[in-house]
């Protein structure tokens, strides 16, 4: 059995242990996604009972955060399928997220290595603070690049960094070097996600294009665009922020994101972060991790 299948089966076993038919009903159409964190952990620590267990816990935490994210963002589509909140309602999606978090922490409490349990637990605290910052930043257009990067380091990179560090501890490798790789992978991953929200079609994304901007999220390309525009352009961009766009408005935004170099500049930063992450583990004989980073930068979905 493939390792990723073992992880999915472990998660299903955890959920069946809850003896809740309704939980099983809600998850029956869930898709596993990219499982980036699991691939990262397995390529650092190898395949073992402990690494499969660690990955299952981390994937449950990631799923819980997505259930809550979709409620916060009022997202109706996840990976080309109706989201949990769209199918069962916000209350049930929140509670399902709580079930996933709680079960993951229960299993984490039994994990043999206390340092790993502390690293993963702390990353979920950071993830949650990052989510709060993300929500707060949607109150108005954010033009501060450093504020945005601080937010995604907490919301996205913290769990990926914790995954890499924990896997390195399992394998008796340099956890700080692998943690830095994971941090940069997480930051670059989110920036690429932000770019793809603009450049890819709705069918490819599994959600409407430009959904970030329409939902009130000023991601990195929009921050760079804002600083490129003249006052009239800035005013028009702000007037479009956080609402449904007309075809003309959407075309104007996309055209300017390309012509201003905002997308290219965002991609350049993601590439730099990726290279810094690779350099952190360059002496660790991790060709597969280099491949993961390079594929993540070049991906189109």
Secondary structure, DSSP 8 states (H G I E B T S, - for coil): --HHHHHHHHHHHHHHTT--HHHHHHHTT------HHHHHHHHHH-S-HHHHHHHHHHHHHHHHHHHHHHHHHT--EETTEE-HHHHH-HHHHHHHHHHHHHHHHHHHHT-S-HHHHHHHHHHHHHHHHHHHHHHHHTTS----HHHHHHHHIIIIIHHHHHHHHHHHHHTTS-HHHHHHHHHHHHHHHHHHHHHHHHHS-HHHHTS-TTHHHHTT---HHHHHHHHHS-HHHHHHHHHHTTS---HHHHHHHHHHHHHTTHHHHHHHHHHHHHHHHHHHTTTS--HHHHHHHHHHHH---
